[in-house]
Amino acid sequence: MNEENLKKILEFAARGNAFGEKVTVVGATKTIPADIINRAIADGLKVVAENKVNEFREKTDLIRGAEQHFIGHLQTNKVKYIVGKVSLIHSVDSLKLAAAISDECVKKKVEQPILIQINVGNEETKSGFSPSETERAMEEISRLPLLKVKGLMAMLPKTENTLLLRELSLQMRGFYDKLKEKYDFTTLSMGMSSDYKIAVECGSNTVRIGSLIFGERNYEVKK
């Protein structure tokens, strides 16, 4: 774990974004052992998140003193392991998944806060609603029982083209602000280790940081 990076990221987030909003740092903890995650929490990290359901199940009871989110692709047959156990699901990328989460909420009689994932770059390798589908998707998902849609999530393209990153980040902020006029939105989750500063400068209020805090992943440890 890189304590100095964590300190700098938390200090950067504490200054807020250009819209005067508080910025939440979510520690992306894929493949990271619980003891290291707890060290980061002790150093000030307040929110952590897993990408894989099985890994979440293995570690959730070992995490101490932090809010837990889910940020990875979620299969409909695994929503039962997540619903009611995380404060926020960032990655609701289809109507089918939203309906499955809602059904599980009804079974458990719990509300589940979620974000709608937008494929802002229209990348074939990424899931999520296209920008043109955003409003329609929100209308349909907002009608599902016990789902609390708190905002939007996006994964920016992996590129060194900062102009493109800024353009897409501002586009996401535009979607967010437009929908916020109608819905109870609080969260725009956008920006990771390579692009979080640009995302925050363009209006993100939640960033998902993994490698800058925890180092490169060891995928031989966790599959």
N, C-alpha and C positions, 0 to 999 in steps of 0.2 A: 504494500500500500504506500502511496506517495502522500505523506502528511502535508508537505509544503504545497503541493498542487491543490489538495482539498481546502486548505486554508485560503489560498488565493481565489479559488472558485466561489467559496462561500462569501468572501469579502466582495467579489464582483457582483454576486447576486444580491447582496445586502443593499447595494446602491439602487436597485430597482431597474425597471425598464423605462423607455422613453415616454411611456404613457402614465408614469407615476405609479405603476403597480409593483407590488412585491413579487420577487422572482423566487420560485421554489426549485431547489436542486434535488433531483431524484437520482440516487446512486444506483446505477444499473449493475446488478450483482451476479450476472450469469457466470457460472463456474467458480465463483469466489466462496471459500469456506466461511461458515458462520462466525468463527472466531475473528476473522479479519473484518468482516462486515461490522461486528460489534465494536471493534477498535475504531472504525470510521464513525460509528454512531457516538462513541465516547468523545471523539474529536469534533463533534458538532453536526454531523450529517443527521437530518431529521426524517428523511423519507428514503426508503429503499425499494427496489422493484426487481422482480424476476421475469425472465423471458420464457421459461419452460415450466409447464405445470408440474411435472414430476420433481423438478428441482425445488419449486416452491413448496411442495408438500414435504420434502425432506428437511427443509431449513426453517419453515415459518415459525415453528415452536421454539427454535433456538435463537431467534432474533429478539433482542431486548431493547426496548425504549425508542422504537422508530415506527412511523406509519409505514404500512406495506401496500405497494401497488403491484399491478401486473401490466407489463408493457409488450409482451410478445404476441405472436400469432396464436390465437385461441381456437381450438377445434370445438365444434358444438358438443361432441360427446364427452368433453372434459370440463364443461362449464360448472358442473356440480362440485368440482373440487375448488373452485375459485369464488363463486357467488357467495356473498355474505362474509367472506374471509379476507377481502382486501378493501381498502378504502376507495380505490379507483381502478377501473380497467381502462387503459389508454387505447386499446387496439380493437375497437369494434368496427370491423371492416366490411360488413355485409348485413343486409336485412335478415338473412337466415340466422346469423350469429346473434343479432340483437333479439330476435324472437326467442331463441333458445335460452338466452340469459333471462329474459322476462319470464318465460315458463318456469325456470328454476327459482326465480324470485317468488313467484306465486306459490310454488311447492313449499318453500322455506318460510314464506311470509316475511320477507325482508326486502328492503329497498337496496338497489345497487347503483351507485354512481358510475357513470361511464363517460368516455370520450368517443366521438366519431372520428375514425381515421380517414384522412383525405390523401389521396395519391396526387399531391399538388404538382409533381413533375410529370404526371402521366407516364410513369415508367412501367414497362411490361413486367419487370422483375419484382415489382412491389404491389401489395394488395391495398385495398382501400377504395373509397368512392372517388370518382373523378370529380374535378371541380364543378363541372356542369350538373352533377348529380347531388351536390351538397344540400341544397335547400329541400329538394324532394325527399331525400333520405332523412333529413331532420324532421320533416313533417310526419313521416310514417313512423319513425322510431319514437318520437315524442308521445305518440298515442299508445305505446305498449305499456302494460301495467307494471308498476313498481320500478321502472327504469328512471334514473335521474340523470339526464344528459347535462353534463357540466361544461361541455365545450368541445374543442376540436384537437386532434393530434395529427402531426405530419412528420414524415421522415424526408428530409431534404436529400437531393441527389449527392452522391459522392463526386465532388468536382472541386477544382481549384479556381473555378470561375466565380469570383466573389460577386460580380455584378448579377449573375444568374441567381446566386443564393439570396442576394438581397431582394431581387425582383420577386422570387417565389415566396420569400418570407413576408414581404409586404402584401402579396396577394392573399396569403393565409390570414394575415391580420385583418385584411378587408372582409374576408368571409366571416371571420369571428365577430367583428364589430357589427356587421349587418345582421347576423343572427342574434347577437346579444340584445338588439333592440326589441326582439320578440320573445326570446327565451332567457332563462336564468343561467347565463353563462358566467363562469368564473375562471376557466382554465384554457389556455392555449399552450399545448405541449409541443414544443418544437425546438430542436437544437440538441446536438450531441457533442462528443468530445472535440470533433474537428471543426464544428461550425456554431457552437453555442453563443459565442460573442456576437456574431452577425445576427443570429436569431433573436437574441435579447434586444439588440439595438433596433430591430425592426418590429418589436412588439410581443415576442414570446414572453410568457410569464412562468413557464415551467420548462426546465431543461433536464435531459436524461444523460447523465455522465457516467461512463464506465471506465475506459482504459486510462484516462487522465488521473483518475483516483486510484484505481486498483491494478493498473498495469495491463500488459497484453494478456489475453485469455490463454489458459492452458487447456485446449480442447481435448487433450488426452486424459485429463482428469475427469471432466464431465462431458458426456455425449448428449 
